[in-house]
Amino acid sequence: VRRSQIEGWGAYLTEAVPADELLIEYVGEVIRLKLADLRELKYDRMGLGCYMFRVDDEWVVDATLKGGAARFINHSCDPNVRIA
């Protein structure tokens, strides 16, 4: 994990990884979408980066304060890692 040239932090690989190999698990607090929307506003007011992953139309994993390094993977505008 290092500073991104675009914004905030990003995760970068130092070697090639075969397709379909598990890299890391995205962990955090599982919350409802409505709460995620409120937290996004709160994090913005606090000047924090917002690291959330939408699971479906109802659930979001909020890794902003309680997440692992995987939260930085889904930070690219042109990602090349498939989230399973």
LINSULFEN-V772922 format. One record per helix or strand of 2 or more residues. SS is the DSSP state (@ for helix, = for strand). FROM is the first residue (numbers start at 1). LEN is the number of residues. If there is no record, write none. Layout:
<<SS,FROM,LEN> <SS,FROM,LEN>>
//
This chain:
<<=,2,2> <=,9,2> <=,29,4> <@,33,14> <=,52,3> <=,59,4> <@,69,7>>
//
